[in-house]
Amino acid sequence: YGKSSQTVFSDFLTITAFDILVLSENAYKNLGGKFDEDKHNSRISEITEIKNKYNNELLIKATIILMEALTEERKDFLGTIFEELELGDARNGQFFTPDHIAEIMAESSLANLPDLAELNDKKYITISDPCIGSGRLAIQACEKLRNKGFSYYQYFVEGRDISRTPALMSYLQLSLLGVPAMIIWGDSLADTVFDKFPTPIALLNGWLP
């Protein structure tokens, strides 16, 4: 297509993530929910514009590959590809935490969890990551919780990243993994918000105000 790897990767993320978000927002609207209609329509326009540049069959195949990879192993698949293709911006301090370090950090952070018996339907654990990147640490933490017997309704992920590409990576993977989460594209230090991406399970199951 005469495009750089970075452009193709970003376009794939945008199309796939926004397809999921637009569909879940439509379903949410049918249930009586409200959202930012202008941003919703802007996403649809962006999806259409990008899709016109590619072979739709190849986009579908890429999405299937991603889904199969996450089904086979619940880990940060997109972040690994991003690193292998050297698409990061080290000059601006964009680095990804190695898998083994993320696993250690997740284990350490969850060392003092309450017992499952202490949680009821009104209590849950929040996993907050102000620099969520591709979601590697959040995914590791969610898997640790699942292995300890926690259900999806007993934890919630809040993540923010200053770059839209990593924010969409984490949103897409957490959506496909069925994790209730709110991913924010914004600056944690300045407390700015450019856009919000609630995963389908968070949007449609009453996690959001």
C-alpha positions as CSV (number, residue, x, y, z in Angstrom):
1,Y,0.0,0.0,0.0
2,G,3.0,2.3,0.0
3,K,2.6,3.1,3.7
4,S,5.0,2.8,6.6
5,S,4.7,0.0,9.1
6,Q,3.8,2.6,11.7
7,T,0.9,4.0,9.6
8,V,-0.5,0.6,8.8
9,F,-0.3,-0.5,12.5
10,S,-1.9,2.7,13.6
11,D,-4.7,2.5,10.9
12,F,-5.4,-1.2,11.9
13,L,-5.7,-0.2,15.6
14,T,-8.0,2.8,14.8
15,I,-10.3,0.8,12.6
16,T,-10.6,-2.3,14.9
17,A,-10.8,-0.4,18.1
18,F,-13.3,2.2,16.8
19,D,-15.4,-0.5,15.2
20,I,-15.8,-2.1,18.6
21,L,-16.4,1.2,20.4
22,V,-19.0,2.4,17.8
23,L,-20.9,-0.9,17.9
24,S,-21.0,-0.9,21.7
25,E,-22.1,2.7,21.8
26,N,-24.9,1.9,19.4
27,A,-26.0,-1.0,21.7
28,Y,-25.7,1.3,24.7
29,K,-27.9,3.9,23.0
30,N,-30.5,1.2,22.4
31,L,-30.6,0.6,26.1
32,G,-31.2,4.2,26.8
33,G,-27.7,5.3,27.4
34,K,-26.1,8.6,26.3
35,F,-22.7,9.5,25.0
36,D,-20.9,12.2,23.0
37,E,-22.6,12.0,19.6
38,D,-20.1,14.3,18.0
39,K,-17.2,12.0,18.9
40,H,-19.2,9.0,17.9
41,N,-19.9,10.3,14.5
42,S,-16.2,11.5,14.2
43,R,-15.1,7.9,14.8
44,I,-17.4,6.6,12.1
45,S,-16.0,9.1,9.6
46,E,-12.4,8.1,10.5
47,I,-13.2,4.4,10.2
48,T,-14.7,5.0,6.7
49,E,-11.8,7.1,5.6
50,I,-9.2,4.6,6.6
51,K,-11.1,1.5,5.4
52,N,-11.2,3.0,1.9
53,K,-7.4,2.8,1.7
54,Y,-7.1,-1.0,2.4
55,N,-8.3,-4.4,1.3
56,N,-11.1,-5.2,3.8
57,E,-10.4,-9.0,3.6
58,L,-6.8,-8.4,4.9
59,L,-8.2,-6.2,7.8
60,I,-10.5,-9.0,8.8
61,K,-7.7,-11.6,8.7
62,A,-5.5,-9.3,10.9
63,T,-8.3,-9.0,13.4
64,I,-8.8,-12.8,13.4
65,I,-5.1,-13.3,14.0
66,L,-5.3,-10.9,17.0
67,M,-8.3,-12.7,18.5
68,E,-6.7,-16.1,18.1
69,A,-3.5,-14.9,19.7
70,L,-5.3,-13.5,22.7
71,T,-7.4,-16.7,23.0
72,E,-4.3,-18.8,22.9
73,E,-2.5,-16.7,25.5
74,R,-3.9,-13.8,27.5
75,K,-1.0,-11.4,27.2
76,D,0.1,-8.2,25.5
77,F,0.2,-9.3,21.9
78,L,0.0,-5.9,20.3
79,G,2.8,-4.4,22.5
80,T,5.1,-7.2,21.4
81,I,4.5,-6.5,17.8
82,F,4.9,-2.8,18.4
83,E,8.3,-3.5,19.9
84,E,9.4,-6.0,17.3
85,L,8.6,-3.5,14.5
86,E,10.4,-0.8,16.5
87,L,7.5,1.6,16.3
88,G,8.1,3.2,19.7
89,D,9.3,6.8,20.2
90,A,12.3,6.4,22.6
91,R,13.2,10.1,22.1
92,N,10.0,11.1,23.8
93,G,10.4,8.5,26.6
94,Q,8.2,5.9,25.2
95,F,9.3,2.5,26.5
96,F,7.5,-0.7,27.2
97,T,7.9,-2.7,30.4
98,P,9.4,-6.2,29.7
99,D,7.0,-9.1,30.2
100,H,8.8,-10.6,33.1
101,I,9.1,-7.2,34.9
102,A,5.3,-6.6,34.4
103,E,4.6,-10.0,35.9
104,I,6.7,-9.3,38.9
105,M,5.1,-5.8,39.4
106,A,1.6,-7.2,39.1
107,E,2.3,-10.0,41.6
108,S,3.8,-7.4,44.0
109,S,1.0,-4.9,43.6
110,L,-1.6,-7.6,44.3
111,A,0.2,-9.2,47.3
112,N,-2.2,-7.9,49.9
113,L,-5.5,-8.6,48.2
114,P,-8.7,-9.0,50.3
115,D,-10.2,-12.5,50.4
116,L,-12.9,-13.2,47.9
117,A,-15.3,-13.7,50.8
118,E,-14.8,-10.0,51.8
119,L,-16.1,-8.8,48.4
120,N,-19.8,-8.6,47.6
121,D,-21.6,-7.3,44.6
122,K,-21.0,-3.7,45.6
123,K,-17.2,-4.0,46.1
124,Y,-14.5,-4.5,43.5
125,I,-10.8,-3.9,43.0
126,T,-9.6,-1.1,40.8
127,I,-6.4,-1.4,38.8
128,S,-5.2,2.0,38.0
129,D,-2.3,2.7,35.5
130,P,-1.6,6.4,34.7
131,C,0.8,5.4,31.8
132,I,-1.0,2.3,30.6
133,G,0.8,2.0,27.3
134,S,-0.4,-1.2,25.5
135,G,-1.9,-2.5,28.7
136,R,0.8,-5.0,29.5
137,L,0.8,-4.5,33.3
138,A,-3.0,-4.3,33.5
139,I,-3.4,-7.5,31.5
140,Q,-0.9,-9.3,33.8
141,A,-2.7,-7.9,36.9
142,C,-6.1,-9.1,35.5
143,E,-4.7,-12.6,34.9
144,K,-3.3,-12.7,38.4
145,L,-6.8,-11.9,39.7
146,R,-8.5,-14.5,37.5
147,N,-6.0,-17.1,38.7
148,K,-7.0,-16.2,42.3
149,G,-10.6,-16.8,41.5
150,F,-11.8,-13.3,40.9
151,S,-14.6,-12.8,38.3
152,Y,-14.7,-10.0,35.8
153,Y,-17.3,-8.1,37.9
154,Q,-14.9,-7.9,40.8
155,Y,-12.2,-5.8,39.2
156,F,-12.1,-2.7,37.0
157,V,-9.2,-1.1,35.0
158,E,-8.6,2.6,34.8
159,G,-5.8,3.5,32.4
160,R,-4.5,6.7,30.8
161,D,-1.9,7.3,28.1
162,I,-0.7,10.6,26.5
163,S,-0.4,8.9,23.1
164,R,-3.5,7.6,21.3
165,T,-1.8,4.6,19.7
166,P,-0.9,2.9,23.0
167,A,-4.3,3.9,24.5
168,L,-6.0,2.1,21.6
169,M,-3.7,-0.9,22.0
170,S,-4.8,-1.3,25.6
171,Y,-8.4,-0.6,24.8
172,L,-8.6,-3.1,22.0
173,Q,-6.9,-5.9,23.9
174,L,-8.8,-5.4,27.1
175,S,-12.1,-5.3,25.1
176,L,-11.3,-8.6,23.4
177,L,-10.2,-10.1,26.7
178,G,-13.6,-9.1,28.3
179,V,-12.1,-6.8,30.9
180,P,-14.3,-3.9,32.3
181,A,-12.1,-0.9,31.8
182,M,-12.1,2.8,31.0
183,I,-9.1,3.8,28.9
184,I,-8.4,7.5,28.6
185,W,-6.3,9.2,26.0
186,G,-4.8,12.1,27.9
187,D,-2.0,13.5,30.1
188,S,-2.0,12.1,33.6
189,L,0.3,14.7,35.0
190,A,-1.7,17.6,33.5
191,D,-5.0,15.8,34.1
192,T,-6.1,16.4,30.6
193,V,-8.6,14.2,28.7
194,F,-8.7,14.1,24.9
195,D,-11.0,11.1,24.6
196,K,-12.4,8.2,26.6
197,F,-12.7,4.6,25.5
198,P,-14.9,2.4,27.7
199,T,-14.6,-1.3,26.9
200,P,-17.9,-3.0,25.9
201,I,-18.4,-4.9,29.1
202,A,-17.9,-1.7,31.1
203,L,-20.2,0.3,28.9
204,L,-23.0,-2.2,28.7
205,N,-22.9,-3.7,32.2
206,G,-23.4,-0.6,34.4
207,W,-19.8,0.1,35.3
208,L,-19.9,3.7,34.2
209,P,-21.8,6.6,35.8
